[in-house]
Amino acid sequence: MESARVQLAENFGVLAYTEVKGVPEKKLFTLTELETCSTGMAILAGDGFSDRKNGKSCTLVRLDADGKLEYKHDFTIESDGYMFDRATLLADTDKNILKIILRKGLKLQMYYLSINAAGVAYKLEWERAQEKAAKLVNSTKSNMDDRGQDSFMISLPDGEILIGEADYGVGAAGGVQRGYGYTHSGADGLTKAFYTTDCFIPSEIMGKKYTLGAMHIGDGKVMIIANEPRGSKPASWSQYSILNSELCKEYTLITSKDEEGDVVVHLGRNPAATLKAEKSGSKLLGGLKVVSGIEAVSSQHKDVQQLQVDNSVLVFAPAIYVIDTRNQTIKKTDLNFKGSYTISDSEGIWINPGKREMDVFLKGKEKSLGKTGTNPKGIQLQVMKVAY
């Protein structure tokens, strides 16, 4: 079924395209849903596709989630003697940010454009001197001074944006990740600050995919949540990695089968229940209020349904990074609580934007279920409530 038809010039071709970054419109969603949420697609087309030397005309097309046309804007990039080299495109629900690079021999020209439903908000030629004047904000005393990859963008109040993601230094994606880097730009496109922080990923872990999502949480603050790889699974967990299916009053482990017939384990939620940790305490970590407690303990002898949920070699644990663009700070919080890790192959990070809090589930260190030194042993389930 045809959703939309957009007429372009015959000599136009696709120069760049991207999914539109969004936030799930749900009362409760998982970190995976935040990472993969898309509300449409943005496409950049132009005659630089067929005529790199003389091409200067471009069209930005924006489609909604159903493939219907939201808007289309034409613009030109004029530069004497420079030819089209490449373009990148990022988009969220508010706007589209383009970086167009032109080349003349070894010389480069870069243009940044912001385009929204009303049209081109700005077209800015990049200048090194302007970026040198921008403030560099580090969360640590490291010498990180590179911006991250331009992987996604988040719109801020007053037309400002934050762009970035993983920082590999001079290396390439898939190598050793040394942290994250973000660029904060004003409504005029000029760079206001760079934010960098190291991560909790060990240097020996290379190119491992992990879940990462980000969202604006108000007052110019952006919260980045990353379920980062931390290393090899403790050998002692191989024998005792069974969790009871009934974990607590609000969540439970449920099973289903995927398309290939394999059993998949998820954390499901009971909307009528209220999460209340048996043992809890709170403290401020990186500007976040973390309330943690032990809600349930797995075993191999209780008379309840039990599920093997830890077949992975690597273990992962969440980390939260909060960038405050108004006060120009970046703070990080490690949720590797008492050496605990996220539950493999299950949704263990749930975000409630209305309450401004997250429920985080971690499997903890091996512990005797009876008297000290007795068997069998099990894995504790740590339940953390993080308020932002």
C-alpha positions as CSV (number, residue, x, y, z in Angstrom):
1,M,0.0,0.0,0.0
2,E,1.4,3.4,-1.0
3,S,1.5,5.9,1.9
4,A,3.0,8.9,0.2
5,R,4.5,9.9,-3.1
6,V,7.2,12.6,-3.2
7,Q,8.2,14.2,-6.5
8,L,12.0,14.9,-6.8
9,A,14.1,16.1,-9.7
10,E,15.3,13.3,-12.1
11,N,18.9,14.0,-11.2
12,F,18.3,13.7,-7.5
13,G,19.5,10.7,-5.4
14,V,19.4,9.9,-1.7
15,L,22.4,11.4,0.1
16,A,21.5,10.4,3.7
17,Y,18.6,9.1,5.7
18,T,17.8,8.3,9.3
19,E,15.0,7.1,11.6
20,V,13.4,9.9,13.7
21,K,14.4,9.5,17.4
22,G,11.5,9.5,19.8
23,V,10.4,8.7,23.4
24,P,7.7,6.0,23.9
25,E,4.3,7.5,24.6
26,K,3.7,5.1,27.5
27,K,3.3,5.4,31.2
28,L,6.0,2.7,31.6
29,F,8.6,1.6,29.1
30,T,11.9,-0.4,29.1
31,L,15.3,0.8,28.2
32,T,15.2,-1.2,25.0
33,E,11.9,0.5,24.0
34,L,13.6,3.9,24.6
35,E,16.6,2.9,22.5
36,T,14.6,1.7,19.5
37,C,11.7,4.2,19.6
38,S,11.2,5.7,16.1
39,T,8.4,8.1,15.0
40,G,9.2,8.2,11.3
41,M,12.0,8.8,8.9
42,A,14.0,11.7,7.5
43,I,15.6,11.6,4.0
44,L,18.0,14.0,2.4
45,A,18.1,13.9,-1.4
46,G,20.1,16.1,-3.8
47,D,21.8,16.4,-7.2
48,G,25.2,15.9,-5.5
49,F,24.3,12.2,-5.9
50,S,24.7,12.4,-9.7
51,D,26.9,15.4,-10.1
52,R,29.3,15.7,-7.2
53,K,31.2,18.6,-8.9
54,N,28.3,20.9,-9.6
55,G,25.5,19.6,-7.4
56,K,24.2,22.2,-4.9
57,S,20.4,21.6,-4.6
58,C,19.0,19.5,-1.8
59,T,15.6,18.4,-0.5
60,L,14.8,17.3,3.0
61,V,11.8,14.9,3.2
62,R,10.1,14.0,6.5
63,L,7.8,11.0,6.8
64,D,5.8,9.9,9.9
65,A,5.6,6.4,11.3
66,D,3.0,5.4,8.8
67,G,5.1,6.6,5.8
68,K,2.9,9.7,5.2
69,L,4.6,13.0,4.2
70,E,4.9,15.4,7.1
71,Y,6.8,18.1,5.2
72,K,9.4,18.7,2.4
73,H,11.8,21.6,2.2
74,D,14.2,22.6,-0.6
75,F,17.5,24.4,-0.1
76,T,20.9,25.0,-1.7
77,I,24.5,24.8,-0.6
78,E,26.7,27.1,-2.7
79,S,30.5,27.0,-2.4
80,D,32.9,28.2,-5.1
81,G,35.1,25.4,-6.4
82,Y,34.1,22.8,-3.8
83,M,32.4,19.6,-4.7
84,F,30.0,17.4,-2.7
85,D,31.7,14.8,-0.5
86,R,29.2,13.4,2.0
87,A,26.3,14.1,4.3
88,T,25.0,12.9,7.6
89,L,21.5,13.4,9.0
90,L,20.0,13.1,12.5
91,A,16.4,13.7,13.5
92,D,14.0,13.7,16.4
93,T,10.4,14.7,16.8
94,D,11.2,18.5,16.7
95,K,13.9,18.9,14.0
96,N,16.5,17.5,11.6
97,I,20.2,18.3,11.8
98,L,22.3,17.9,8.7
99,K,26.1,18.0,8.3
100,I,27.2,18.5,4.7
101,I,30.8,18.2,3.8
102,L,32.3,19.7,0.6
103,R,35.8,19.1,-0.7
104,K,38.4,20.9,-2.9
105,G,41.4,18.7,-3.1
106,L,42.5,18.2,0.5
107,K,40.5,21.1,1.8
108,L,37.1,20.6,3.4
109,Q,34.1,22.8,4.1
110,M,31.4,21.8,6.5
111,Y,27.9,23.2,6.8
112,Y,25.5,22.5,9.6
113,L,21.8,23.0,9.0
114,S,18.7,22.8,11.2
115,I,15.4,22.1,9.5
116,N,12.0,21.8,11.1
117,A,8.4,21.9,9.9
118,A,8.6,25.6,9.2
119,G,11.7,25.3,7.0
120,V,15.5,26.0,7.4
121,A,16.2,27.4,10.8
122,Y,19.9,28.0,10.2
123,K,22.7,27.2,7.7
124,L,26.0,27.6,9.4
125,E,29.5,27.1,8.0
126,W,31.8,25.3,10.5
127,E,34.8,27.3,11.8
128,R,37.5,25.8,14.0
129,A,37.9,29.1,16.0
130,Q,34.3,29.0,17.1
131,E,34.6,25.5,18.5
132,K,37.8,26.3,20.3
133,A,35.9,28.9,22.2
134,A,33.3,26.4,23.4
135,K,33.7,25.1,27.0
136,L,34.9,21.5,27.6
137,V,33.1,19.8,30.5
138,N,34.6,16.5,31.8
139,S,33.2,14.3,34.5
140,T,36.6,13.0,35.4
141,K,40.2,14.2,35.3
142,S,40.9,12.3,32.2
143,N,42.4,14.0,29.1
144,M,39.3,13.2,26.9
145,D,38.9,16.0,24.5
146,D,37.1,14.4,21.5
147,R,33.5,14.6,20.8
148,G,31.5,11.4,20.5
149,Q,30.2,9.9,17.3
150,D,27.2,11.8,15.9
151,S,24.8,8.9,16.5
152,F,21.7,10.6,17.8
153,M,20.3,14.0,18.8
154,I,18.0,15.3,21.5
155,S,16.2,18.6,21.3
156,L,16.4,20.9,24.3
157,P,14.4,24.0,25.2
158,D,14.8,27.2,23.3
159,G,15.8,25.5,20.0
160,E,19.1,24.0,21.4
161,I,20.3,20.5,20.8
162,L,22.6,17.8,22.2
163,I,24.4,15.5,19.7
164,G,26.8,12.6,20.3
165,E,27.2,9.1,21.7
166,A,30.2,6.7,22.1
167,D,33.7,8.1,22.1
168,Y,36.5,5.9,20.7
169,G,39.2,8.6,20.6
170,V,41.2,8.1,17.5
171,G,40.0,4.6,17.1
172,A,37.0,3.3,15.2
173,A,33.6,2.1,16.3
174,G,33.9,-1.6,17.4
175,G,37.2,-1.0,19.1
176,V,37.9,0.0,22.7
177,Q,35.4,2.5,23.8
178,R,36.8,5.0,26.2
179,G,33.7,7.0,27.0
180,Y,31.0,9.2,25.7
181,G,31.1,12.6,24.0
182,Y,28.3,15.1,23.4
183,T,28.1,18.5,21.7
184,H,25.7,21.1,23.0
185,S,24.7,23.7,20.3
186,G,22.5,26.8,20.6
187,A,19.5,27.7,18.6
188,D,21.8,29.5,16.1
189,G,23.9,26.3,15.6
190,L,27.0,27.7,17.4
191,T,28.7,25.2,19.8
192,K,28.2,26.1,23.4
193,A,30.0,23.2,25.1
194,F,31.5,19.7,24.7
195,Y,30.6,17.1,27.4
196,T,32.9,14.1,27.9
197,T,33.0,11.3,30.3
198,D,34.7,8.0,30.6
199,C,32.6,4.8,30.8
200,F,32.6,1.7,33.0
201,I,33.5,-0.7,30.1
202,P,36.8,-2.4,30.6
203,S,39.4,-1.8,27.9
204,E,39.7,-5.5,27.1
205,I,36.0,-5.6,25.9
206,M,35.9,-4.6,22.3
207,G,33.0,-4.0,19.9
208,K,30.3,-5.5,22.1
209,K,26.8,-4.2,21.4
210,Y,24.8,-3.0,24.4
211,T,21.6,-1.1,25.1
212,L,21.8,2.7,25.3
213,G,19.0,5.2,25.4
214,A,18.7,8.9,26.2
215,M,15.9,11.4,26.9
216,H,15.4,15.0,28.0
217,I,14.2,15.1,31.6
218,G,13.5,18.8,31.9
219,D,15.4,22.0,32.6
220,G,17.9,21.3,29.9
221,K,19.0,18.0,31.4
222,V,19.6,14.9,29.4
223,M,19.7,11.4,31.0
224,I,21.7,8.7,29.2
225,I,21.1,5.1,30.4
226,A,23.6,2.5,29.2
227,N,23.6,-1.2,30.1
228,E,27.3,-1.6,29.6
229,P,29.3,-4.8,29.3
230,R,31.5,-5.3,32.4
231,G,33.5,-8.5,31.8
232,S,33.1,-12.3,32.0
233,K,30.4,-14.0,34.1
234,P,31.7,-15.1,37.5
235,A,32.4,-18.8,37.3
236,S,30.4,-19.5,40.5
237,W,27.3,-18.2,38.8
238,S,27.2,-21.0,36.2
239,Q,25.8,-23.5,38.6
240,Y,23.5,-21.2,40.6
241,S,21.9,-18.9,38.0
242,I,18.3,-19.9,38.4
243,L,15.7,-17.3,39.4
244,N,12.3,-17.9,40.8
245,S,9.6,-16.8,38.3
246,E,7.7,-15.0,41.1
247,L,10.1,-12.2,42.0
248,C,8.1,-9.5,43.8
249,K,4.7,-8.0,44.1
250,E,5.0,-5.7,41.0
251,Y,7.1,-7.7,38.5
252,T,7.4,-11.4,37.7
253,L,9.4,-13.5,35.3
254,I,7.2,-14.8,32.4
255,T,8.1,-17.1,29.6
256,S,7.1,-17.1,25.9
257,K,8.3,-18.6,22.7
258,D,10.0,-16.7,19.9
259,E,9.5,-17.3,16.1
260,E,12.0,-20.2,16.2
261,G,10.2,-21.9,19.1
262,D,12.9,-21.1,21.7
263,V,11.8,-20.1,25.2
264,V,12.3,-16.4,26.0
265,V,12.3,-15.0,29.5
266,H,11.0,-11.5,30.3
267,L,10.3,-9.4,33.3
268,G,6.6,-8.7,33.2
269,R,4.8,-6.1,35.3
270,N,1.6,-6.3,37.4
271,P,0.1,-2.8,37.0
272,A,-2.1,-3.2,40.1
273,A,0.8,-4.0,42.4
274,T,3.2,-1.6,44.2
275,L,6.9,-2.3,44.4
276,K,8.1,-2.1,48.0
277,A,11.6,-3.4,48.9
278,E,11.9,-5.3,52.1
279,K,15.2,-3.7,52.9
280,S,15.8,-0.2,51.6
281,G,18.0,2.8,52.0
282,S,18.6,5.8,49.9
283,K,21.5,8.1,49.0
284,L,22.3,10.6,46.3
285,L,24.6,9.4,43.6
286,G,25.4,11.8,40.8
287,G,22.3,13.8,41.4
288,L,20.1,10.7,41.4
289,K,18.2,9.4,44.4
290,V,18.8,5.6,44.5
291,V,16.6,3.5,46.7
292,S,17.8,-0.1,46.8
293,G,16.7,-3.3,48.4
294,I,16.6,-7.1,48.2
295,E,13.2,-8.3,47.1
296,A,13.7,-12.0,46.4
297,V,16.3,-14.7,46.4
298,S,16.6,-17.5,43.9
299,S,17.2,-21.1,45.0
300,Q,17.1,-24.6,43.7
301,H,14.9,-26.1,46.4
302,K,11.8,-23.8,46.8
303,D,8.5,-25.1,45.6
304,V,8.0,-22.6,42.8
305,Q,8.6,-22.4,39.1
306,Q,12.3,-21.7,38.4
307,L,13.9,-20.5,35.1
308,Q,17.5,-20.6,33.8
309,V,18.1,-17.1,32.7
310,D,21.9,-16.7,32.6
311,N,23.4,-18.4,29.6
312,S,25.5,-15.5,28.4
313,V,29.3,-15.3,28.7
314,L,29.4,-11.5,29.3
315,V,27.8,-9.7,32.2
316,F,26.3,-6.3,31.9
317,A,25.4,-3.6,34.5
318,P,23.6,-0.2,34.1
319,A,25.2,3.2,34.3
320,I,23.5,6.6,34.2
321,Y,25.0,9.8,32.9
322,V,23.2,13.1,33.5
323,I,24.2,16.2,31.4
324,D,23.0,19.5,32.8
325,T,23.4,22.0,29.9
326,R,22.3,25.0,32.0
327,N,24.8,24.5,34.8
328,Q,27.3,22.8,32.4
329,T,28.0,19.7,34.4
330,I,28.0,16.0,33.6
331,K,27.7,13.4,36.4
332,K,27.8,9.6,36.2
333,T,26.3,6.9,38.4
334,D,27.3,3.2,38.4
335,L,24.4,0.9,39.2
336,N,26.7,-2.1,39.5
337,F,25.3,-2.4,43.0
338,K,27.4,-4.6,45.3
339,G,28.8,-6.4,42.3
340,S,25.4,-7.1,40.8
341,Y,24.5,-7.4,37.1
342,T,21.4,-7.2,34.9
343,I,19.4,-10.4,34.3
344,S,20.4,-11.9,30.9
345,D,17.9,-11.9,28.1
346,S,15.2,-10.0,30.1
347,E,14.0,-6.4,30.4
348,G,15.5,-5.4,33.7
349,I,15.3,-1.5,33.4
350,W,11.9,0.0,33.5
351,I,11.3,3.8,33.2
352,N,8.3,5.6,34.5
353,P,8.4,9.2,33.2
354,G,5.3,10.3,35.1
355,K,6.8,9.4,38.4
356,R,10.3,10.4,37.2
357,E,11.8,7.1,38.4
358,M,13.2,3.8,37.2
359,D,13.0,0.3,38.5
360,V,16.3,-1.6,38.0
361,F,16.6,-5.4,38.5
362,L,20.0,-6.9,39.1
363,K,21.2,-10.4,40.0
364,G,23.6,-10.3,43.0
365,K,26.4,-12.3,44.3
366,E,26.1,-15.9,45.4
367,K,24.8,-16.3,48.9
368,S,23.9,-19.1,51.2
369,L,20.1,-19.5,51.7
370,G,20.4,-21.2,55.1
371,K,23.1,-21.1,57.8
372,T,26.5,-19.8,56.8
373,G,28.4,-22.3,54.8
374,T,25.4,-24.5,54.0
375,N,24.1,-25.5,50.6
376,P,22.4,-25.0,48.3
377,K,23.4,-21.5,47.3
378,G,21.6,-19.0,45.0
379,I,21.7,-15.7,43.3
380,Q,20.1,-12.6,45.0
381,L,17.8,-10.4,43.1
382,Q,18.6,-6.7,43.8
383,V,15.7,-4.3,43.2
384,M,16.7,-0.6,42.8
385,K,14.4,2.3,42.5
386,V,16.1,5.4,40.9
387,A,14.5,8.8,41.1
388,Y,15.5,11.4,38.6
